[in-house]
Amino acid sequence: TKYKSDGTIDKYKARLVAKGYAQQEGIDYEETFAPIAKIKTIMMIFALATQFGWKVHQMDVKSAFLNGDLQEEVYMTQPEGYVIPRKEMM
């Protein structure tokens, strides 16, 4: 929901997402990988940075993989209860 400066609703926003929880390994995908550091590794880097006077920078990339090219067709359905009068599809 997006609000105006006076607090009233400006517009409603929605996003359709793929139901990844319904995928089956070996059928819908082969393997997954998420490059995430363990907390012990992060703490060790902080300790080294403190000891040697290194500068530390932190960033978060939330949309790194949202715009990749798909090699196959993807089908989606609207959530139950979502209705636009006189329109069957978005």
PDB file with one MODEL, atoms N, CA, C and O in Angstrom:
MODEL        1
ATOM      1  N   THR A   1       0.844  -1.174   0.000  1.00  0.00           N
ATOM      2  CA  THR A   1       0.000   0.000   0.000  1.00  0.00           C
ATOM      3  C   THR A   1       0.890   1.238   0.000  1.00  0.00           C
ATOM      4  O   THR A   1       1.838   1.330   0.780  1.00  0.00           O
ATOM      5  N   LYS A   2       0.579   2.185  -0.879  1.00  0.00           N
ATOM      6  CA  LYS A   2       1.319   3.450  -0.926  1.00  0.00           C
ATOM      7  C   LYS A   2       0.417   4.537  -0.370  1.00  0.00           C
ATOM      8  O   LYS A   2      -0.753   4.638  -0.738  1.00  0.00           O
ATOM      9  N   TYR A   3       0.977   5.356   0.525  1.00  0.00           N
ATOM     10  CA  TYR A   3       0.200   6.392   1.186  1.00  0.00           C
ATOM     11  C   TYR A   3       0.595   7.784   0.698  1.00  0.00           C
ATOM     12  O   TYR A   3       1.737   8.018   0.303  1.00  0.00           O
ATOM     13  N   LYS A   4      -0.362   8.693   0.732  1.00  0.00           N
ATOM     14  CA  LYS A   4      -0.101  10.102   0.435  1.00  0.00           C
ATOM     15  C   LYS A   4       0.503  10.750   1.678  1.00  0.00           C
ATOM     16  O   LYS A   4       0.517  10.149   2.752  1.00  0.00           O
ATOM     17  N   SER A   5       0.999  11.976   1.530  1.00  0.00           N
ATOM     18  CA  SER A   5       1.629  12.662   2.660  1.00  0.00           C
ATOM     19  C   SER A   5       0.651  12.925   3.802  1.00  0.00           C
ATOM     20  O   SER A   5       1.071  13.067   4.951  1.00  0.00           O
ATOM     21  N   ASP A   6      -0.657  12.994   3.500  1.00  0.00           N
ATOM     22  CA  ASP A   6      -1.648  13.234   4.558  1.00  0.00           C
ATOM     23  C   ASP A   6      -2.101  11.951   5.252  1.00  0.00           C
ATOM     24  O   ASP A   6      -2.957  11.992   6.136  1.00  0.00           O
ATOM     25  N   GLY A   7      -1.525  10.801   4.851  1.00  0.00           N
ATOM     26  CA  GLY A   7      -1.849   9.533   5.494  1.00  0.00           C
ATOM     27  C   GLY A   7      -2.939   8.732   4.821  1.00  0.00           C
ATOM     28  O   GLY A   7      -3.173   7.587   5.208  1.00  0.00           O
ATOM     29  N   THR A   8      -3.620   9.289   3.824  1.00  0.00           N
ATOM     30  CA  THR A   8      -4.646   8.534   3.109  1.00  0.00           C
ATOM     31  C   THR A   8      -3.988   7.627   2.074  1.00  0.00           C
ATOM     32  O   THR A   8      -2.847   7.845   1.667  1.00  0.00           O
ATOM     33  N   ILE A   9      -4.732   6.610   1.662  1.00  0.00           N
ATOM     34  CA  ILE A   9      -4.196   5.641   0.709  1.00  0.00           C
ATOM     35  C   ILE A   9      -4.149   6.253  -0.685  1.00  0.00           C
ATOM     36  O   ILE A   9      -5.148   6.773  -1.183  1.00  0.00           O
ATOM     37  N   ASP A  10      -2.975   6.183  -1.306  1.00  0.00           N
ATOM     38  CA  ASP A  10      -2.781   6.669  -2.671  1.00  0.00           C
ATOM     39  C   ASP A  10      -3.113   5.564  -3.663  1.00  0.00           C
ATOM     40  O   ASP A  10      -3.888   5.772  -4.597  1.00  0.00           O
ATOM     41  N   LYS A  11      -2.518   4.372  -3.454  1.00  0.00           N
ATOM     42  CA  LYS A  11      -2.809   3.231  -4.318  1.00  0.00           C
ATOM     43  C   LYS A  11      -2.358   1.951  -3.627  1.00  0.00           C
ATOM     44  O   LYS A  11      -1.524   1.968  -2.721  1.00  0.00           O
ATOM     45  N   TYR A  12      -2.928   0.855  -4.078  1.00  0.00           N
ATOM     46  CA  TYR A  12      -2.536  -0.457  -3.590  1.00  0.00           C
ATOM     47  C   TYR A  12      -1.531  -1.048  -4.569  1.00  0.00           C
ATOM     48  O   TYR A  12      -1.678  -0.905  -5.783  1.00  0.00           O
ATOM     49  N   LYS A  13      -0.523  -1.703  -4.042  1.00  0.00           N
ATOM     50  CA  LYS A  13       0.484  -2.330  -4.890  1.00  0.00           C
ATOM     51  C   LYS A  13       0.476  -3.831  -4.603  1.00  0.00           C
ATOM     52  O   LYS A  13       0.233  -4.260  -3.475  1.00  0.00           O
ATOM     53  N   ALA A  14       0.745  -4.613  -5.634  1.00  0.00           N
ATOM     54  CA  ALA A  14       0.800  -6.063  -5.470  1.00  0.00           C
ATOM     55  C   ALA A  14       1.887  -6.625  -6.368  1.00  0.00           C
ATOM     56  O   ALA A  14       2.313  -5.983  -7.327  1.00  0.00           O
ATOM     57  N   ARG A  15       2.324  -7.817  -6.049  1.00  0.00           N
ATOM     58  CA  ARG A  15       3.348  -8.481  -6.841  1.00  0.00           C
ATOM     59  C   ARG A  15       2.994  -9.960  -6.943  1.00  0.00           C
ATOM     60  O   ARG A  15       2.714 -10.607  -5.934  1.00  0.00           O
ATOM     61  N   LEU A  16       3.007 -10.486  -8.149  1.00  0.00           N
ATOM     62  CA  LEU A  16       2.820 -11.917  -8.333  1.00  0.00           C
ATOM     63  C   LEU A  16       4.180 -12.589  -8.226  1.00  0.00           C
ATOM     64  O   LEU A  16       5.161 -12.108  -8.793  1.00  0.00           O
ATOM     65  N   VAL A  17       4.238 -13.691  -7.507  1.00  0.00           N
ATOM     66  CA  VAL A  17       5.498 -14.406  -7.349  1.00  0.00           C
ATOM     67  C   VAL A  17       5.302 -15.875  -7.698  1.00  0.00           C
ATOM     68  O   VAL A  17       4.212 -16.424  -7.533  1.00  0.00           O
ATOM     69  N   ALA A  18       6.348 -16.491  -8.173  1.00  0.00           N
ATOM     70  CA  ALA A  18       6.290 -17.915  -8.496  1.00  0.00           C
ATOM     71  C   ALA A  18       6.200 -18.722  -7.201  1.00  0.00           C
ATOM     72  O   ALA A  18       6.804 -18.358  -6.191  1.00  0.00           O
ATOM     73  N   LYS A  19       5.447 -19.811  -7.237  1.00  0.00           N
ATOM     74  CA  LYS A  19       5.292 -20.655  -6.052  1.00  0.00           C
ATOM     75  C   LYS A  19       6.467 -21.644  -5.983  1.00  0.00           C
ATOM     76  O   LYS A  19       6.325 -22.819  -6.320  1.00  0.00           O
ATOM     77  N   GLY A  20       7.607 -21.152  -5.547  1.00  0.00           N
ATOM     78  CA  GLY A  20       8.795 -21.985  -5.478  1.00  0.00           C
ATOM     79  C   GLY A  20       8.648 -23.166  -4.535  1.00  0.00           C
ATOM     80  O   GLY A  20       9.316 -24.186  -4.708  1.00  0.00           O
ATOM     81  N   TYR A  21       7.784 -23.040  -3.545  1.00  0.00           N
ATOM     82  CA  TYR A  21       7.576 -24.128  -2.590  1.00  0.00           C
ATOM     83  C   TYR A  21       6.948 -25.357  -3.242  1.00  0.00           C
ATOM     84  O   TYR A  21       6.985 -26.442  -2.661  1.00  0.00           O
ATOM     85  N   ALA A  22       6.373 -25.212  -4.433  1.00  0.00           N
ATOM     86  CA  ALA A  22       5.727 -26.333  -5.110  1.00  0.00           C
ATOM     87  C   ALA A  22       6.695 -27.078  -6.029  1.00  0.00           C
ATOM     88  O   ALA A  22       6.323 -28.093  -6.618  1.00  0.00           O
ATOM     89  N   GLN A  23       7.927 -26.591  -6.160  1.00  0.00           N
ATOM     90  CA  GLN A  23       8.891 -27.230  -7.050  1.00  0.00           C
ATOM     91  C   GLN A  23       9.427 -28.518  -6.434  1.00  0.00           C
ATOM     92  O   GLN A  23       9.501 -28.665  -5.214  1.00  0.00           O
ATOM     93  N   GLN A  24       9.799 -29.448  -7.319  1.00  0.00           N
ATOM     94  CA  GLN A  24      10.356 -30.713  -6.870  1.00  0.00           C
ATOM     95  C   GLN A  24      11.766 -30.858  -7.431  1.00  0.00           C
ATOM     96  O   GLN A  24      11.996 -30.668  -8.625  1.00  0.00           O
ATOM     97  N   GLU A  25      12.708 -31.197  -6.551  1.00  0.00           N
ATOM     98  CA  GLU A  25      14.092 -31.362  -6.979  1.00  0.00           C
ATOM     99  C   GLU A  25      14.193 -32.474  -8.016  1.00  0.00           C
ATOM    100  O   GLU A  25      13.576 -33.529  -7.863  1.00  0.00           O
ATOM    101  N   GLY A  26      14.964 -32.240  -9.063  1.00  0.00           N
ATOM    102  CA  GLY A  26      15.126 -33.215 -10.137  1.00  0.00           C
ATOM    103  C   GLY A  26      14.101 -33.071 -11.243  1.00  0.00           C
ATOM    104  O   GLY A  26      14.318 -33.551 -12.356  1.00  0.00           O
ATOM    105  N   ILE A  27      12.972 -32.408 -10.948  1.00  0.00           N
ATOM    106  CA  ILE A  27      11.937 -32.181 -11.961  1.00  0.00           C
ATOM    107  C   ILE A  27      11.941 -30.713 -12.372  1.00  0.00           C
ATOM    108  O   ILE A  27      12.067 -30.397 -13.556  1.00  0.00           O
ATOM    109  N   ASP A  28      11.806 -29.825 -11.408  1.00  0.00           N
ATOM    110  CA  ASP A  28      11.733 -28.389 -11.680  1.00  0.00           C
ATOM    111  C   ASP A  28      13.095 -27.698 -11.585  1.00  0.00           C
ATOM    112  O   ASP A  28      13.276 -26.616 -12.144  1.00  0.00           O
ATOM    113  N   TYR A  29      14.035 -28.299 -10.896  1.00  0.00           N
ATOM    114  CA  TYR A  29      15.374 -27.729 -10.769  1.00  0.00           C
ATOM    115  C   TYR A  29      16.338 -28.840 -10.394  1.00  0.00           C
ATOM    116  O   TYR A  29      15.929 -29.889  -9.895  1.00  0.00           O
ATOM    117  N   GLU A  30      17.624 -28.604 -10.637  1.00  0.00           N
ATOM    118  CA  GLU A  30      18.641 -29.612 -10.332  1.00  0.00           C
ATOM    119  C   GLU A  30      19.303 -29.359  -8.978  1.00  0.00           C
ATOM    120  O   GLU A  30      19.444 -30.274  -8.166  1.00  0.00           O
ATOM    121  N   GLU A  31      19.705 -28.120  -8.744  1.00  0.00           N
ATOM    122  CA  GLU A  31      20.353 -27.806  -7.473  1.00  0.00           C
ATOM    123  C   GLU A  31      20.167 -26.325  -7.172  1.00  0.00           C
ATOM    124  O   GLU A  31      19.871 -25.531  -8.065  1.00  0.00           O
ATOM    125  N   THR A  32      20.341 -25.968  -5.916  1.00  0.00           N
ATOM    126  CA  THR A  32      20.251 -24.564  -5.522  1.00  0.00           C
ATOM    127  C   THR A  32      21.517 -24.186  -4.767  1.00  0.00           C
ATOM    128  O   THR A  32      22.209 -25.041  -4.215  1.00  0.00           O
ATOM    129  N   PHE A  33      21.803 -22.902  -4.754  1.00  0.00           N
ATOM    130  CA  PHE A  33      22.996 -22.424  -4.063  1.00  0.00           C
ATOM    131  C   PHE A  33      22.752 -21.007  -3.584  1.00  0.00           C
ATOM    132  O   PHE A  33      22.252 -20.172  -4.337  1.00  0.00           O
ATOM    133  N   ALA A  34      23.097 -20.735  -2.359  1.00  0.00           N
ATOM    134  CA  ALA A  34      22.980 -19.385  -1.811  1.00  0.00           C
ATOM    135  C   ALA A  34      24.302 -19.041  -1.122  1.00  0.00           C
ATOM    136  O   ALA A  34      24.628 -19.629  -0.091  1.00  0.00           O
ATOM    137  N   PRO A  35      25.062 -18.101  -1.674  1.00  0.00           N
ATOM    138  CA  PRO A  35      26.360 -17.756  -1.087  1.00  0.00           C
ATOM    139  C   PRO A  35      26.209 -16.921   0.186  1.00  0.00           C
ATOM    140  O   PRO A  35      26.152 -15.692   0.128  1.00  0.00           O
ATOM    141  N   ILE A  36      26.146 -17.591   1.320  1.00  0.00           N
ATOM    142  CA  ILE A  36      25.943 -16.918   2.605  1.00  0.00           C
ATOM    143  C   ILE A  36      27.112 -17.258   3.525  1.00  0.00           C
ATOM    144  O   ILE A  36      27.482 -18.423   3.671  1.00  0.00           O
ATOM    145  N   ALA A  37      27.685 -16.235   4.138  1.00  0.00           N
ATOM    146  CA  ALA A  37      28.811 -16.443   5.054  1.00  0.00           C
ATOM    147  C   ALA A  37      28.307 -16.886   6.425  1.00  0.00           C
ATOM    148  O   ALA A  37      27.246 -16.456   6.878  1.00  0.00           O
ATOM    149  N   LYS A  38      29.078 -17.746   7.075  1.00  0.00           N
ATOM    150  CA  LYS A  38      28.750 -18.157   8.440  1.00  0.00           C
ATOM    151  C   LYS A  38      29.119 -17.031   9.395  1.00  0.00           C
ATOM    152  O   LYS A  38      30.034 -16.255   9.119  1.00  0.00           O
ATOM    153  N   ILE A  39      28.415 -16.939  10.510  1.00  0.00           N
ATOM    154  CA  ILE A  39      28.647 -15.866  11.480  1.00  0.00           C
ATOM    155  C   ILE A  39      30.071 -15.917  12.037  1.00  0.00           C
ATOM    156  O   ILE A  39      30.652 -14.869  12.320  1.00  0.00           O
ATOM    157  N   LYS A  40      30.647 -17.118  12.200  1.00  0.00           N
ATOM    158  CA  LYS A  40      32.020 -17.235  12.704  1.00  0.00           C
ATOM    159  C   LYS A  40      33.011 -16.584  11.734  1.00  0.00           C
ATOM    160  O   LYS A  40      33.980 -15.956  12.159  1.00  0.00           O
ATOM    161  N   THR A  41      32.763 -16.738  10.436  1.00  0.00           N
ATOM    162  CA  THR A  41      33.634 -16.123   9.431  1.00  0.00           C
ATOM    163  C   THR A  41      33.548 -14.606   9.500  1.00  0.00           C
ATOM    164  O   THR A  41      34.568 -13.919   9.434  1.00  0.00           O
ATOM    165  N   ILE A  42      32.345 -14.089   9.631  1.00  0.00           N
ATOM    166  CA  ILE A  42      32.147 -12.639   9.716  1.00  0.00           C
ATOM    167  C   ILE A  42      32.824 -12.084  10.963  1.00  0.00           C
ATOM    168  O   ILE A  42      33.481 -11.044  10.899  1.00  0.00           O
ATOM    169  N   MET A  43      32.672 -12.764  12.094  1.00  0.00           N
ATOM    170  CA  MET A  43      33.290 -12.311  13.343  1.00  0.00           C
ATOM    171  C   MET A  43      34.819 -12.329  13.235  1.00  0.00           C
ATOM    172  O   MET A  43      35.490 -11.447  13.770  1.00  0.00           O
ATOM    173  N   MET A  44      35.369 -13.341  12.538  1.00  0.00           N
ATOM    174  CA  MET A  44      36.812 -13.415  12.362  1.00  0.00           C
ATOM    175  C   MET A  44      37.310 -12.239  11.511  1.00  0.00           C
ATOM    176  O   MET A  44      38.354 -11.659  11.808  1.00  0.00           O
ATOM    177  N   ILE A  45      36.573 -11.890  10.464  1.00  0.00           N
ATOM    178  CA  ILE A  45      36.954 -10.754   9.624  1.00  0.00           C
ATOM    179  C   ILE A  45      36.907  -9.461  10.430  1.00  0.00           C
ATOM    180  O   ILE A  45      37.788  -8.612  10.287  1.00  0.00           O
ATOM    181  N   PHE A  46      35.889  -9.301  11.277  1.00  0.00           N
ATOM    182  CA  PHE A  46      35.819  -8.111  12.139  1.00  0.00           C
ATOM    183  C   PHE A  46      37.009  -8.054  13.101  1.00  0.00           C
ATOM    184  O   PHE A  46      37.569  -6.984  13.339  1.00  0.00           O
ATOM    185  N   ALA A  47      37.386  -9.198  13.646  1.00  0.00           N
ATOM    186  CA  ALA A  47      38.529  -9.240  14.566  1.00  0.00           C
ATOM    187  C   ALA A  47      39.816  -8.851  13.836  1.00  0.00           C
ATOM    188  O   ALA A  47      40.618  -8.079  14.362  1.00  0.00           O
ATOM    189  N   LEU A  48      40.015  -9.383  12.625  1.00  0.00           N
ATOM    190  CA  LEU A  48      41.203  -9.034  11.839  1.00  0.00           C
ATOM    191  C   LEU A  48      41.198  -7.555  11.461  1.00  0.00           C
ATOM    192  O   LEU A  48      42.235  -6.894  11.504  1.00  0.00           O
ATOM    193  N   ALA A  49      40.026  -7.043  11.089  1.00  0.00           N
ATOM    194  CA  ALA A  49      39.911  -5.626  10.729  1.00  0.00           C
ATOM    195  C   ALA A  49      40.263  -4.738  11.915  1.00  0.00           C
ATOM    196  O   ALA A  49      40.909  -3.703  11.751  1.00  0.00           O
ATOM    197  N   THR A  50      39.843  -5.141  13.100  1.00  0.00           N
ATOM    198  CA  THR A  50      40.165  -4.373  14.307  1.00  0.00           C
ATOM    199  C   THR A  50      41.661  -4.429  14.593  1.00  0.00           C
ATOM    200  O   THR A  50      42.283  -3.411  14.897  1.00  0.00           O
ATOM    201  N   GLN A  51      42.228  -5.622  14.495  1.00  0.00           N
ATOM    202  CA  GLN A  51      43.650  -5.808  14.803  1.00  0.00           C
ATOM    203  C   GLN A  51      44.551  -5.038  13.832  1.00  0.00           C
ATOM    204  O   GLN A  51      45.541  -4.437  14.249  1.00  0.00           O
ATOM    205  N   PHE A  52      44.211  -5.057  12.548  1.00  0.00           N
ATOM    206  CA  PHE A  52      45.079  -4.449  11.536  1.00  0.00           C
ATOM    207  C   PHE A  52      44.611  -3.075  11.062  1.00  0.00           C
ATOM    208  O   PHE A  52      45.233  -2.490  10.176  1.00  0.00           O
ATOM    209  N   GLY A  53      43.537  -2.555  11.631  1.00  0.00           N
ATOM    210  CA  GLY A  53      43.056  -1.226  11.273  1.00  0.00           C
ATOM    211  C   GLY A  53      42.435  -1.143   9.881  1.00  0.00           C
ATOM    212  O   GLY A  53      42.478  -0.094   9.238  1.00  0.00           O
ATOM    213  N   TRP A  54      41.860  -2.250   9.421  1.00  0.00           N
ATOM    214  CA  TRP A  54      41.230  -2.262   8.097  1.00  0.00           C
ATOM    215  C   TRP A  54      39.908  -1.506   8.134  1.00  0.00           C
ATOM    216  O   TRP A  54      39.226  -1.484   9.158  1.00  0.00           O
ATOM    217  N   LYS A  55      39.553  -0.891   7.017  1.00  0.00           N
ATOM    218  CA  LYS A  55      38.223  -0.300   6.888  1.00  0.00           C
ATOM    219  C   LYS A  55      37.244  -1.415   6.532  1.00  0.00           C
ATOM    220  O   LYS A  55      37.563  -2.298   5.736  1.00  0.00           O
ATOM    221  N   VAL A  56      36.072  -1.370   7.114  1.00  0.00           N
ATOM    222  CA  VAL A  56      35.047  -2.383   6.854  1.00  0.00           C
ATOM    223  C   VAL A  56      33.847  -1.706   6.212  1.00  0.00           C
ATOM    224  O   VAL A  56      33.366  -0.682   6.698  1.00  0.00           O
ATOM    225  N   HIS A  57      33.368  -2.281   5.120  1.00  0.00           N
ATOM    226  CA  HIS A  57      32.177  -1.776   4.438  1.00  0.00           C
ATOM    227  C   HIS A  57      31.156  -2.905   4.373  1.00  0.00           C
ATOM    228  O   HIS A  57      31.519  -4.069   4.205  1.00  0.00           O
ATOM    229  N   GLN A  58      29.889  -2.562   4.504  1.00  0.00           N
ATOM    230  CA  GLN A  58      28.809  -3.544   4.452  1.00  0.00           C
ATOM    231  C   GLN A  58      27.796  -3.085   3.427  1.00  0.00           C
ATOM    232  O   GLN A  58      27.510  -1.893   3.319  1.00  0.00           O
ATOM    233  N   MET A  59      27.240  -4.041   2.660  1.00  0.00           N
ATOM    234  CA  MET A  59      26.173  -3.705   1.720  1.00  0.00           C
ATOM    235  C   MET A  59      25.218  -4.881   1.615  1.00  0.00           C
ATOM    236  O   MET A  59      25.552  -6.011   1.970  1.00  0.00           O
ATOM    237  N   ASP A  60      24.043  -4.596   1.131  1.00  0.00           N
ATOM    238  CA  ASP A  60      23.011  -5.609   0.972  1.00  0.00           C
ATOM    239  C   ASP A  60      22.450  -5.480  -0.437  1.00  0.00           C
ATOM    240  O   ASP A  60      21.952  -4.417  -0.810  1.00  0.00           O
ATOM    241  N   VAL A  61      22.525  -6.539  -1.215  1.00  0.00           N
ATOM    242  CA  VAL A  61      22.018  -6.526  -2.587  1.00  0.00           C
ATOM    243  C   VAL A  61      20.771  -7.403  -2.615  1.00  0.00           C
ATOM    244  O   VAL A  61      20.865  -8.629  -2.675  1.00  0.00           O
ATOM    245  N   LYS A  62      19.603  -6.764  -2.573  1.00  0.00           N
ATOM    246  CA  LYS A  62      18.349  -7.512  -2.499  1.00  0.00           C
ATOM    247  C   LYS A  62      17.801  -7.901  -3.865  1.00  0.00           C
ATOM    248  O   LYS A  62      17.020  -8.848  -3.963  1.00  0.00           O
ATOM    249  N   SER A  63      18.189  -7.198  -4.914  1.00  0.00           N
ATOM    250  CA  SER A  63      17.601  -7.469  -6.223  1.00  0.00           C
ATOM    251  C   SER A  63      18.618  -8.024  -7.213  1.00  0.00           C
ATOM    252  O   SER A  63      18.480  -7.823  -8.420  1.00  0.00           O
ATOM    253  N   ALA A  64      19.628  -8.713  -6.721  1.00  0.00           N
ATOM    254  CA  ALA A  64      20.705  -9.182  -7.590  1.00  0.00           C
ATOM    255  C   ALA A  64      20.231 -10.171  -8.646  1.00  0.00           C
ATOM    256  O   ALA A  64      20.745 -10.155  -9.764  1.00  0.00           O
ATOM    257  N   PHE A  65      19.272 -11.027  -8.329  1.00  0.00           N
ATOM    258  CA  PHE A  65      18.888 -12.085  -9.254  1.00  0.00           C
ATOM    259  C   PHE A  65      17.453 -11.957  -9.743  1.00  0.00           C
ATOM    260  O   PHE A  65      16.883 -12.934 -10.227  1.00  0.00           O
ATOM    261  N   LEU A  66      16.857 -10.777  -9.628  1.00  0.00           N
ATOM    262  CA  LEU A  66      15.457 -10.616 -10.008  1.00  0.00           C
ATOM    263  C   LEU A  66      15.246 -10.427 -11.502  1.00  0.00           C
ATOM    264  O   LEU A  66      14.132 -10.630 -11.986  1.00  0.00           O
ATOM    265  N   ASN A  67      16.265 -10.051 -12.239  1.00  0.00           N
ATOM    266  CA  ASN A  67      16.076  -9.699 -13.635  1.00  0.00           C
ATOM    267  C   ASN A  67      16.846 -10.594 -14.596  1.00  0.00           C
ATOM    268  O   ASN A  67      17.313 -10.125 -15.634  1.00  0.00           O
ATOM    269  N   GLY A  68      16.982 -11.846 -14.274  1.00  0.00           N
ATOM    270  CA  GLY A  68      17.686 -12.770 -15.150  1.00  0.00           C
ATOM    271  C   GLY A  68      16.837 -13.182 -16.339  1.00  0.00           C
ATOM    272  O   GLY A  68      15.613 -13.063 -16.307  1.00  0.00           O
ATOM    273  N   ASP A  69      17.491 -13.668 -17.392  1.00  0.00           N
ATOM    274  CA  ASP A  69      16.784 -14.144 -18.578  1.00  0.00           C
ATOM    275  C   ASP A  69      16.322 -15.577 -18.348  1.00  0.00           C
ATOM    276  O   ASP A  69      17.110 -16.424 -17.928  1.00  0.00           O
ATOM    277  N   LEU A  70      15.051 -15.853 -18.620  1.00  0.00           N
ATOM    278  CA  LEU A  70      14.504 -17.197 -18.468  1.00  0.00           C
ATOM    279  C   LEU A  70      14.662 -17.967 -19.772  1.00  0.00           C
ATOM    280  O   LEU A  70      14.501 -17.407 -20.856  1.00  0.00           O
ATOM    281  N   GLN A  71      14.975 -19.243 -19.660  1.00  0.00           N
ATOM    282  CA  GLN A  71      15.116 -20.101 -20.835  1.00  0.00           C
ATOM    283  C   GLN A  71      13.854 -20.924 -21.088  1.00  0.00           C
ATOM    284  O   GLN A  71      13.753 -21.600 -22.111  1.00  0.00           O
ATOM    285  N   GLU A  72      12.892 -20.873 -20.165  1.00  0.00           N
ATOM    286  CA  GLU A  72      11.665 -21.650 -20.315  1.00  0.00           C
ATOM    287  C   GLU A  72      10.462 -20.767 -20.017  1.00  0.00           C
ATOM    288  O   GLU A  72      10.595 -19.681 -19.453  1.00  0.00           O
ATOM    289  N   GLU A  73       9.275 -21.254 -20.409  1.00  0.00           N
ATOM    290  CA  GLU A  73       8.049 -20.504 -20.142  1.00  0.00           C
ATOM    291  C   GLU A  73       7.650 -20.684 -18.681  1.00  0.00           C
ATOM    292  O   GLU A  73       7.849 -21.750 -18.097  1.00  0.00           O
ATOM    293  N   VAL A  74       7.088 -19.633 -18.104  1.00  0.00           N
ATOM    294  CA  VAL A  74       6.627 -19.670 -16.717  1.00  0.00           C
ATOM    295  C   VAL A  74       5.157 -19.295 -16.707  1.00  0.00           C
ATOM    296  O   VAL A  74       4.773 -18.281 -17.289  1.00  0.00           O
ATOM    297  N   TYR A  75       4.327 -20.101 -16.050  1.00  0.00           N
ATOM    298  CA  TYR A  75       2.895 -19.847 -15.966  1.00  0.00           C
ATOM    299  C   TYR A  75       2.540 -19.463 -14.540  1.00  0.00           C
ATOM    300  O   TYR A  75       3.055 -20.047 -13.586  1.00  0.00           O
ATOM    301  N   MET A  76       1.652 -18.474 -14.395  1.00  0.00           N
ATOM    302  CA  MET A  76       1.239 -18.019 -13.071  1.00  0.00           C
ATOM    303  C   MET A  76      -0.272 -17.889 -13.023  1.00  0.00           C
ATOM    304  O   MET A  76      -0.925 -17.705 -14.050  1.00  0.00           O
ATOM    305  N   THR A  77      -0.819 -17.986 -11.822  1.00  0.00           N
ATOM    306  CA  THR A  77      -2.241 -17.749 -11.615  1.00  0.00           C
ATOM    307  C   THR A  77      -2.395 -16.653 -10.577  1.00  0.00           C
ATOM    308  O   THR A  77      -1.531 -16.462  -9.722  1.00  0.00           O
ATOM    309  N   GLN A  78      -3.504 -15.940 -10.662  1.00  0.00           N
ATOM    310  CA  GLN A  78      -3.777 -14.895  -9.676  1.00  0.00           C
ATOM    311  C   GLN A  78      -4.201 -15.538  -8.363  1.00  0.00           C
ATOM    312  O   GLN A  78      -4.776 -16.626  -8.369  1.00  0.00           O
ATOM    313  N   PRO A  79      -3.928 -14.887  -7.242  1.00  0.00           N
ATOM    314  CA  PRO A  79      -4.351 -15.423  -5.948  1.00  0.00           C
ATOM    315  C   PRO A  79      -5.873 -15.513  -5.862  1.00  0.00           C
ATOM    316  O   PRO A  79      -6.590 -14.720  -6.472  1.00  0.00           O
ATOM    317  N   GLU A  80      -6.350 -16.491  -5.096  1.00  0.00           N
ATOM    318  CA  GLU A  80      -7.795 -16.616  -4.888  1.00  0.00           C
ATOM    319  C   GLU A  80      -8.342 -15.337  -4.292  1.00  0.00           C
ATOM    320  O   GLU A  80      -7.724 -14.742  -3.409  1.00  0.00           O
ATOM    321  N   GLY A  81      -9.493 -14.917  -4.768  1.00  0.00           N
ATOM    322  CA  GLY A  81     -10.133 -13.727  -4.234  1.00  0.00           C
ATOM    323  C   GLY A  81      -9.723 -12.445  -4.922  1.00  0.00           C
ATOM    324  O   GLY A  81     -10.330 -11.400  -4.688  1.00  0.00           O
ATOM    325  N   TYR A  82      -8.695 -12.498  -5.775  1.00  0.00           N
ATOM    326  CA  TYR A  82      -8.262 -11.302  -6.494  1.00  0.00           C
ATOM    327  C   TYR A  82      -9.106 -11.177  -7.750  1.00  0.00           C
ATOM    328  O   TYR A  82      -9.004 -12.004  -8.656  1.00  0.00           O
ATOM    329  N   VAL A  83      -9.936 -10.150  -7.807  1.00  0.00           N
ATOM    330  CA  VAL A  83     -10.856  -9.980  -8.929  1.00  0.00           C
ATOM    331  C   VAL A  83     -10.783  -8.545  -9.440  1.00  0.00           C
ATOM    332  O   VAL A  83     -10.826  -7.593  -8.660  1.00  0.00           O
ATOM    333  N   ILE A  84     -10.674  -8.406 -10.750  1.00  0.00           N
ATOM    334  CA  ILE A  84     -10.798  -7.109 -11.402  1.00  0.00           C
ATOM    335  C   ILE A  84     -12.061  -7.197 -12.251  1.00  0.00           C
ATOM    336  O   ILE A  84     -12.120  -8.011 -13.172  1.00  0.00           O
ATOM    337  N   PRO A  85     -13.069  -6.383 -11.966  1.00  0.00           N
ATOM    338  CA  PRO A  85     -14.315  -6.463 -12.727  1.00  0.00           C
ATOM    339  C   PRO A  85     -14.075  -6.354 -14.233  1.00  0.00           C
ATOM    340  O   PRO A  85     -13.297  -5.515 -14.687  1.00  0.00           O
ATOM    341  N   ARG A  86     -14.747  -7.203 -14.992  1.00  0.00           N
ATOM    342  CA  ARG A  86     -14.704  -7.245 -16.451  1.00  0.00           C
ATOM    343  C   ARG A  86     -13.331  -7.627 -17.007  1.00  0.00           C
ATOM    344  O   ARG A  86     -13.071  -7.417 -18.191  1.00  0.00           O
ATOM    345  N   LYS A  87     -12.466  -8.173 -16.186  1.00  0.00           N
ATOM    346  CA  LYS A  87     -11.161  -8.627 -16.677  1.00  0.00           C
ATOM    347  C   LYS A  87     -10.869  -9.999 -16.083  1.00  0.00           C
ATOM    348  O   LYS A  87     -10.986 -10.202 -14.875  1.00  0.00           O
ATOM    349  N   GLU A  88     -10.490 -10.931 -16.941  1.00  0.00           N
ATOM    350  CA  GLU A  88     -10.172 -12.265 -16.455  1.00  0.00           C
ATOM    351  C   GLU A  88      -8.689 -12.436 -16.157  1.00  0.00           C
ATOM    352  O   GLU A  88      -8.310 -13.306 -15.373  1.00  0.00           O
ATOM    353  N   MET A  89      -7.850 -11.614 -16.777  1.00  0.00           N
ATOM    354  CA  MET A  89      -6.405 -11.726 -16.577  1.00  0.00           C
ATOM    355  C   MET A  89      -5.814 -10.349 -16.376  1.00  0.00           C
ATOM    356  O   MET A  89      -6.397  -9.342 -16.778  1.00  0.00           O
ATOM    357  N   MET A  90      -4.656 -10.317 -15.752  1.00  0.00           N
ATOM    358  CA  MET A  90      -3.962  -9.044 -15.601  1.00  0.00           C
ATOM    359  C   MET A  90      -3.199  -8.740 -16.851  1.00  0.00           C
ATOM    360  O   MET A  90      -2.538  -7.704 -16.934  1.00  0.00           O
TER     361      MET A  90
ENDMDL
END
